[in-house]
Amino acid sequence: MLALALVTLLSAPLHQDPIPGMLKAIEPARLMSTVETLVGFETRHSASATESEKTGIGAARRWIRSEFHAISKATGGRLEIHEQRFTVNARGLGEVEMVNVYGFLPGTGVDPLGRTYVVSGHYDSRAGSGSDSTSAAPGADDDASGTAVVLELARVMSAGEYAANLVFICVAGEEQGLYGATHFAEWAQETGLQVDGMITNDIVGNIHGGNGIVDDRTVRCFSAADGLHSTSRELARSIAASARRYVPKANLRLIFRLDRFGRGGDHKPFHEGGVPAVRLSEANENYERQHQDVREKDGVHYGDVPEWVSADYMARVARVNAAALAEWALAPPAPQKLFMRAAVSYDTQLSWAPVEDASVAGYEVVWRDTTAPDWQEVRAQGPEPSVLRVRGREQTIVRATIEGITADGCFFGVRSVSKSGHRSRVCYPDTP
């Protein structure tokens, strides 16, 4: 991988930036307590008990809802709590009611369906058999860890104000076929909710890989392509940039694949619906602890139990999430359309419509070699637009010329930068 030559431009002084304080507020002990509480419900299988107050998925989701309500109360009711109930014909289970539980934090914009960022974890679990709804299925790493991250993000982020909306969602039915995430993604599309980016956290607590590697710094970020350019891969690059800036002890590993080979996650229905979406997961999985009955055999302990979950690692993953989500939600929208002229030229000319947002301080033009996974160069561009007459009509645009760099061997993009130094996602031209 080529060394990144990113330059920090248009940045606000650190004391003016709310993100470092937000990351500091994330508590490893609270994350671990959430995992242990969820494991204490014995099983959270999608078809497990719903009426008991002590065991089963019903008790688990009521507890999750109570946690959201406590967060909302602590912030004066700013976090709005919702449930989505729907019935599916699940594989091997028949008709099962699924319930998503989420908190919605409205942004400062006037449109409640406007720019929105979603972060998820799934709270259901399973044992060795996907249809076994009664055996112990602690699901500490898969995915009480992701659920704990979502609840902690809701707690620390709900105290702030953001330009965009934030959704903190604990989804059901992942183990049976991504039912909860699919339902929310379809609902968002039907209602017109403008989801500008989505992160799912699934299996984000273990640092001891089954391959013998111990890694408490690396977080894998899976993103798929939808053509030569990919909004999901651009979202992943943006997460990596925020992590470099705010969480230097985390190593975000970009993996350009939808998910692990032959497997899937809750970002899939969002990506397939045209929403930029990625999955975060631990560096090295241990398959003796996933989808296993809790047991000991030949000296090997099987089962997804809390003893193998690292509170500090979960906190690191939570900080990676918070840095990216907060930066997107605090930043102005990205430019909507980027035009490029570079044919038979030694330079590259870019133009775009100015972003109509009072927080815009300027823009950054970024570029990379066509073979590079991440942006390598960045140049600041002022917000001053030009007025051109095109086919008899006046158009207001921002223009930038990158001299001496040809588009023959590079990809280009542009992002907005706020007066406080927060950056939007990158917009790239239709013709790369």
N, C-alpha and C positions, 0 to 999 in steps of 0.2 A: 504494500500500500504506500502510495506517495505521501510524503509528509505534508501535513496541512499548513498552509501559509495564511491562515485567517488572521485578520487584523481587527482589533476591537475599535469600532468607530461609533460615533454618535451615542456613546454610553453615558448614562447618568452616574454621578458619584455614588459609591456603594451605599452611603448612609441614606440616600433618597430612594433606594430600591427596597420594596417590601419583601422580595423573594428570599434573601438570606435569613431574615428573621423567621419566616415561615418554615424554612427547612430546619432551622434550629429547634423549632417547637415540636417536631416529630419525635415521639417517644417510643423507643424500642420496647420498653416494658409494657406499654399499653397495647402495642401490636401483639406481643406474646400472650397477653391476657385474653385478647379477642380470640386468638387461635385456640387456647385452652378451653374457653367457654364454648366455642362451637364444637370442639371435639367432645365435650361433656354431654352433648345431646345424643351420643352413641352412634347414631346414623342420621345422615341428612339425605338419604336416598329419596328420589323424586316421588316414589310411591310409599314412603314410610308414613308413620303415624302423623296425623294432623291435629288431633284433639288433645293429646297429652301435653302437659306443661313442662315435662322433664325430658322427653325423648322425641326424636323424629324431626322431620323437616318443618312441621307446623310450629313446634316450639322454637326452632332455630330462627325461622323468619319473623316470628313475633318478637324475639329478642333483638334481632337486627333492626326491626322497625322502632323498638323502644330506644335503641341507641341513636338512631336518626332523630327521633323526637327530642332526646336529651340535647343533642347538638343544636337543634333548631331553637329550643328554649334558651340555651346559653347565648345565642346570637339574636335574641329578640324576635324570633320567628321568621328570620330572613330565609332560612332554608325550608323550602316547601316539601312536605313528605307525601309520596304517592305510592300506590300499589297498582299493579296490572295483573288481573286475574284472567286466565284463559285456559281452555281445555284442549288437550292434544291426545291423539291416539298414538301413544308411545310404543316403540318396538318392544314386544314381549310383555307389555304391561297393560295394554288396553287403554281406556280413557282415564287420563290423569289430569287433575287441575294443577296448573303451574302458577306461581306467583312471583313476579318481579317486585322488588322493593327499592325505591330510589329517592334521593334527595335532589331537588331542583333549586339551584341558586341563581336567581335572576340577575342579569347584567344591568348596567346602567343605561343601556339602549332602550328606546321606546317600544321596540318590537319584541314581544315575548317569544316569537318564533324565529327570531334573528340568530345571528352567529352563535353557535353552541358547540361546546366540547364535552365529550362523554368519556368517563373512565369507569371500567367495570372489573368485577371479579365474580366468579360463580360460587354460590354457597351450598349447592348440592354436592353429595359425595357418593361413592360406591365401594363395594367390596370386590371380591374376585369375580363374581358373576354380576353382570349388569342388571339382571332381573331380581337379584336377592335384595329385598327391601327390609329384612329384619336383622341380618347379621351386623356385627360391629363394622362400621365404616367411618373411622375417625376423620379421614380426609384432612389431615393437618396441613400438608403442603399443597394438596390438590383438593379443594382450593380455599381452605380456611385462610391460607397466607394471602391470597389475592383479595379475599373479602376483608381481611384485616387492613390491608393497604387502602382499600376504598373508604372504609369507615374513618381511618386516620386522616386521609386526605380531606374528607368532608369536615372533620373536626378543625383542622388547622387552616383550611382555606375559606371556610364559611365566615370567618371574622373579617375578611377583606372584601373590597369592592372591585369589580372587574367590568370592562366594557362588554364582554361577551357572557353568555349564560354558561353555567357549568352543571353537568349531571353526574352524580355519584350513584352508580347503580349496582345492586347485588342481584344477579340474574339466576334463574332456576333452570333446570333441565339441560344443562350443558352435557352431562354424561350420557344422556339419551339421544342427543342430536342437536345441540345448540338451540333448543327451543326458546329459551328466554331471550337470548340476544336477537334471534330472528324476529321474534314478536316485537321487540322494541324498535329494531331497525325498520320493520315494515310500518309500524305505527308512526314513527317519525316521518317517514316518507309520505304517508297518507295525510298527516296533519300539516305538512309543510314546514316542520321544524328543520332549520338549516344547520345540520350537523357538519361542522367544518373539519372535524378530526375526532378520532376515537382511539383509545388505548385500552386493551384488556390485559389484566394481570392474572396469569394462570401458572401455578407452580413456581412461586417466587420466594421460597423460604429455605431451601436446602443448599448447603455449600459442599457437601461430601458426595461427589459423583460415584456412581457405580463403577466407573473406570479407574477409581483410585485417586483422582485429582480432587484436591481441595481448593476451592476458588471462592473467595468472599468479596470479590470486586467486580467480576464480569457479569453483565446482564445482557442476555441475548435479546435482540430486537428483530422480529420477523416481519417482513413486508413483501408484498407480491407486486408483480408488474401488471399493467394493463395497457401495454404498448411500449414504444421506445422510451417514453417518459411514464412515470407512475406517481400519482398523487400520494399513494400510500408510502412509496419509497422516499418521496420528498418529506413526508411527515416524519419518517424514521431519521432522516438527515437532520431535521429540525430538532428532534429529541436529543440527538447526539451533540448538536451545537449547544443546546441549553445545559446538557450534562457537563460538557467541557468547561462552561463558564461558571456553573454554580455547584457542581458535585464532582470536583476533580479527582476524588478517590474512587469514583465509579468508572468502570471501563465498559462503555456501551459497544457491544459487538453487533454490527449491522449484518444481517443475514438476509439475502435477497431471495427468499422463498416464502410462500404464504404461511407455512407452518413447518413443524418437524415432519420428516418424510412419512407419508402415509397417515398423518394425523391432522386434527383440526382444532380450531379455537373460536371463541366468541367474536373475534374481529372479522371472521370470514363473511357473515351475512352483510356486514357494513361495507366491506370492500367490494363485494359482488354487487351491492346496490349503488356503487359509485361514490361512497364516502371514504376519504383517506382513513385507513385503519391499520393498526399494528398490534402485535402481541409481544409482551415482555415476559421473559421466562428466565429461570436460573441458568447458570453456565453449564452445569453437567448434571443430568438427571440420574436418579437411582431407581431402576425398575423393580427392585425388591420391595419398594415402598409405595408403588403406585398400583391401584386396582388390584390389591392383594388382600386376602383374608389375613387377619392378625393371627400370627402363629410363629412357632419356632420349629425349624426343621434342619437337622444336621448342623446344628450350631449357628444357623443363620436366622436372624430375626426379620420376619416379614411384616408389612403393615405400615400405613401412613400415620405414624404417631408423632406427638409434639417433640419428643426427645431429639428428633433429627432436624428440627426447624431452628434457624438462627434468627434471633430478634434483631441483632445488629444488621444482618443482611437484609431483612425485610425493611428496616428503616432506610437503608441505602436505596433500595428499589423505590420506596415511597418518595424519597427526595428526588430521584430521577423523574418520577411522575410529576411531582409538584412543580419542579422547575420548569418543565415543558408546558404543563397546563396553565400555570400562572403567566408565563411569558406570552403564550398565545392569547390568553384572555385579556391581558393588559395591553397588548399591542394593537395597533390599528389593523383593519382588514388588509389582506394582501391585494396588490393590483389585480384586476380582473382579466385583463387582456394585454399580452405582450407581443409586439411585432418586431421582427428582426430583418435587417437588410445586410447581407454579407456575401452575396454571390459575386464572383469575379472581383474580389476586393481584398486588400491587405488589412482592412479594419472591419470591425463589427458595429453596426448601428442598431440601437434599440430604441423603441418608443412605446409609451403606454399612457393611458388616461390617468390623470392624478386621482389619488384616493381622497374622496371627500370626507375627511375626518379631521377635526380640530387638533387631534393629538399628533398628527404626522409632522415629524421634524425633517424628514427626508427619506431617501431610499438607499439601498445597497444593491449594486450589480454584482452577481457572483458568477463564477465560471469554473469549469473543471475539464480535464481531458476526457474524451469519450470513454476511456477505459478506467477512469478513476471512480471509486464508489462514493466519494463525498466531495463537496465543494472545496476547491483548493485556493482560490483567489477571491478577493472582495474589494470593491471600490465604492466609496461613498458618492452619492449623487444628491445634489440639493433638490428641494421641492419645487423650484421655480419652473412653471410650465411655459410653453410657447403656444401661440395661436396660429394655426395654419388654415389655409383655405383649400379644401379638398373637394373637387367636383362641385364647386360653387357654394360649399357650406363650410362655415368656420368650425374647426375642431381644436380643442385644448388638449395638448399632450405634453408629457415630459420626455426629453430626449437625452440619450447618452451615447457617446462614441468611444469604443474601446480601441485605441489606436495600436496597430502592430499585432493584434491578436485576431486570427482568422477563425471563423466558425467551422472551417473544414475539419478541425481537429478538436473542437471544444463544444461543450454544451453551456448555455447561458441561462440565467434567471434573474429575477428582481424581487426584492422583498421591501416592505414598508418598515420604517423605524420610527418609534414614538419619541417624544421629547424626553422621556425618561429612559430611553435606550433599549426598549423592548422590541423584538423583531417578530414580524409575521412569518407565516410560511412563505416559501418561494413560489412565485408564478413563473412559468416558462412559456416560450412561444409554441403555437400550434405546430409550426414547422421547425423542428430542432436543427 
